C-alpha cells in the first residue's frame, strides 16, 4: 500500500508536518511522524542521506550536528546516529541553499498521507471527563413551570 503513494506527496506531507511541529504546543507526535516516515523512506532507498550540518545552538546546549536527508526535492534534518558521523561528510554550518519549495497542504491531509504510508491508524480521541467541580448548565433544557416545591420545604 505504501508503494502506491507518490514520493512527491510524501515529501510535501513531511514538509507540512514539520512546519506545523515547529509552532505546535505539543509537537512530539508530529516529530515522531516525520522521523518514522523518513527512516522508512531511507530503509526503502527512496530517500538519501546528504551529510551533516552544524545545528543552531540552543540556549542550553553547545553546537551539535544534524543529519541532512533529501527526499525528492525536499530537505529535512534529523538527529544523526554514530554511524552517520563515521560514514557521512560534514557540510559545515547550515546552508541556506537547501531550501524547500513551499506547499499548501492542510495538516489533516498531510497526516492522512503519512498514516497511510506508515500503515498507522490514528487514535480515536476520547472525551475528557469534566472536572468534579463541573456543574452542567440548565440552559436549553425543558423546565417544569411552575417549579414544584422541594422536599425540604416540608420541614418548615
C-alpha positions in Angstrom: 0.0 0.0 0.0 2.8 2.4 0.8 4.4 2.0 -2.6 1.3 3.4 -4.3 1.9 6.8 -2.8 4.0 9.2 -4.9 7.2 10.3 -3.3 6.3 13.9 -4.0 3.1 13.6 -1.9 5.0 12.0 0.9 7.7 14.7 0.8 5.1 17.5 0.8 3.3 15.9 3.7 6.5 15.7 5.8 7.2 19.3 4.9 3.7 20.3 6.2 4.0 18.2 9.3 7.5 19.7 10.1 6.3 23.2 9.5 3.4 22.7 11.9 5.5 20.9 14.5 7.8 24.0 14.9 4.9 26.0 16.2 2.8 23.3 17.9 2.2 23.4 21.7 2.8 19.6 21.9 4.9 18.7 18.8 6.1 15.3 19.9 3.6 13.3 17.8 4.3 15.4 14.7 8.1 14.9 15.1 7.5 11.2 15.5 5.5 11.0 12.3 8.3 12.9 10.5 11.1 10.7 11.9 9.4 7.4 11.3 8.5 8.3 7.8 12.0 9.4 6.9 13.5 6.3 8.4 11.1 4.1 6.4 12.0 6.0 3.2 15.7 5.6 3.9 15.2 1.9 4.5 13.4 1.6 1.2 16.1 3.6 -0.5 13.6 6.3 -1.5 15.5 9.0 0.5 19.1 9.9 0.5 21.4 11.0 3.4 23.3 14.0 2.1 25.6 14.9 5.0 25.9 16.5 8.4 25.2 20.2 9.3 26.0 22.1 12.4 22.7 22.9 14.1 21.9 26.2 15.6 23.0 26.0 19.2 20.1 26.3 21.6 20.1 28.3 24.8 21.1 25.3 26.9 23.5 23.3 24.7 26.7 23.6 22.8 26.8 23.3 19.0 25.7 19.9 17.7 25.2 18.3 14.3 22.1 17.2 12.4 21.7 14.8 9.6 20.5 16.3 6.2 18.2 14.0 4.3 16.9 14.6 0.7 13.5 13.3 -0.3 12.6 14.1 -3.9 13.4 17.9 -4.0 12.8 18.5 -0.2 15.4 18.5 2.5 14.9 17.6 6.2 17.1 17.4 9.3 17.1 14.5 11.8 19.3 13.7 14.8 22.3 11.7 13.4 23.4 8.2 14.6 27.0 7.3 15.5 27.4 5.6 12.1 26.3 8.8 10.3 29.3 10.6 11.9 31.6 7.8 10.6 30.1 7.4 7.1 29.0 10.9 6.1 30.8 14.1 5.2 30.3 17.1 7.4 29.0 20.0 5.4 29.7 22.7 7.9 27.2 25.3 9.1 23.6 25.4 7.9 23.5 26.3 4.2 20.5 28.4 3.1 20.8 26.9 -0.4 19.0 23.8 0.9 15.6 25.5 0.9 12.3 23.6 0.4 9.7 24.6 -2.1 6.6 25.9 -0.4 3.5 23.8 -0.5 -0.1 24.5 0.5 -1.4 21.4 2.3 -3.5 21.1 5.4 -2.1 19.4 8.4 -5.0 16.9 8.4 -4.3 15.9 4.8 -0.6 15.6 5.5 -1.2 13.4 8.5 -3.6 11.3 6.4 -0.9 10.7 3.8 1.7 9.8 6.4 -0.6 7.5 8.3 -1.5 5.7 5.1 2.2 5.4 4.2 3.2 4.1 7.6 0.1 2.0 7.8 -0.8 3.6 11.1 -4.2 4.3 12.4 -4.8 7.5 14.3 -6.1 7.1 17.8 -9.7 8.0 18.4 -10.0 10.9 20.6 -11.6 10.0 23.9 -13.8 12.6 25.5 -12.2 14.0 28.6 -14.2 13.8 31.8 -15.4 17.1 33.2 -13.9 18.3 36.4 -15.6 17.1 39.6 -16.5 20.7 40.2 -18.3 20.9 36.9 -22.0 21.9 37.1 -24.0 21.3 34.0 -25.9 24.2 32.6 -29.7 24.1 32.6 -29.8 26.4 29.6 -31.8 24.8 26.7 -33.5 22.2 29.0 -37.2 21.9 29.4 -38.1 23.2 32.8 -41.4 22.4 34.6 -43.2 25.6 35.3 -44.2 26.4 37.9 -41.4 24.7 39.8 -42.6 22.1 42.3 -41.7 22.5 45.9 -38.7 20.6 47.1 -38.9 18.1 49.9 -37.0 20.5 52.2 -39.8 22.9 52.4 -42.0 20.3 54.0 -40.0 20.7 57.2 -40.8 24.4 57.6 
